Amino acid sequence: MNHIPEMMRAMVLEAQGEPLQEQTVPVSMPAPEQVLIQIHACGVCRTDLHVLDGDLTDPKLPLILGHEIVGRVAATGANVEGLARGDWVGVPWLGYTDQTCRFCQRGQENLCEQAKFTGYTLDGGYAEYTVAHQRYTFPMPGVTDAAEAAPLLCAGLIGYRSYRLAGDHVERLGLYGFGAAAHIIAQVAVDQGQEVYAFTRPGDDEKQAFARDLGAVWAGGSDVQPPEALDAAIIFAPVGPLVPAALRATIKGGTVVCAGIHMSDIPSFPYRILWEERVLRSVANLTRRDGEEFLRLAPQIPVKTDVHRYPLTEANAALEDLRAGRFTGAAVLVMPSYQQKEDEEGDAL
């Protein structure tokens, strides 16, 4: 590991609704239960857009966005155990829980009363370094490409939690919104022997072809019903009208999971499409169990991420490309030091 500098480059949100600003800011040293991480890559998530746009209303300001962080431990606090300088690690959205509230005590730490969130109430990964609590820093041994690993930390983890909550005995799974999370979970579902039905914006032939390439048995616009009724559906797109559409597409006893942290208003719908014991539920955050299970599972499949790399200083462009749906897969910011390493390795080939 390199010498730890006193200052670092970061893309900073000063006010919601305004572009991020490139700044030089101090590198924070870790508290006793924290680790300092030299960031190599950070995924760009739709939740970052919700923070930027003001859909999520109470961020820490000024704020460094980003909660799909992959890097290496640069220093450890005095009470840190199980992590050492040089270890590859990942940091997700859930950044801290109190471990004492009623939700934590009954195994629902993702609903903690005092939870803090990376890239929202804690500074995140649109920077060269960050600090993170050891409990929510996941070991990631064997990382060969930080950019390809980064989407696993949110698109993968929240997608996996949504997938688990869709229920057992799912033969036909619908994925509404085929972006970063869906392209990962589609691979998990196919590996488990399930039929995947992918729903995109109407007319998005590129993403529909992408879904088929990943094993979907059918792909089409979200404005049409699938050729077969679904056992479960996961809605990744933050579009409220997809809720009644997904309910109409599911069988009796089916489950519809809303996977996003924010969604536009859900329109009224007739009770008959919820009746017959269909379940409509949301997903909030993740637990350490989700992280540990998924990060073991992903390399076994193996999950392959389709990533579009941007330099740290082009974070605003990455966010706008995500907003406009200009790519398949996931956007990832690559830090200057890691980009230089990749370039040097490429020149050596």
Buried (B, 14 or more C-beta within 10 A) or exposed (E): EEEEEEEBBBBBBEEBEEBBEBBEBEBEEBBEBBBBBBBBBBBBBBBBBBBBEEBBEEBBEBBBBBBBBBBBBBBBBEEBEEBEEEBBBBBBBBBBBEEEBEBBEEEBBBBBEEBBBBBBBBBBBBBBBBBBBBBBBBBBEEBEBBBBBBBBBBBBBBBBBBBBBBBEEBEBBBBBBBBBBBBBBBBBBBBEEBBBBBBBBEEBEEBBBBBBEBBBBBBBEBEEEBEBBBBBBBBBBBBBBBBBBBBBBBBEEBBBBBBBBEBEEBEEBEEEBBEEEBBBEBBEBBBBEBBEBBBEBBBEEEBEBBBBBBEBBBBBBBBEBBEEBEBBBBBBBBBEEBBEBBEEEEEEE
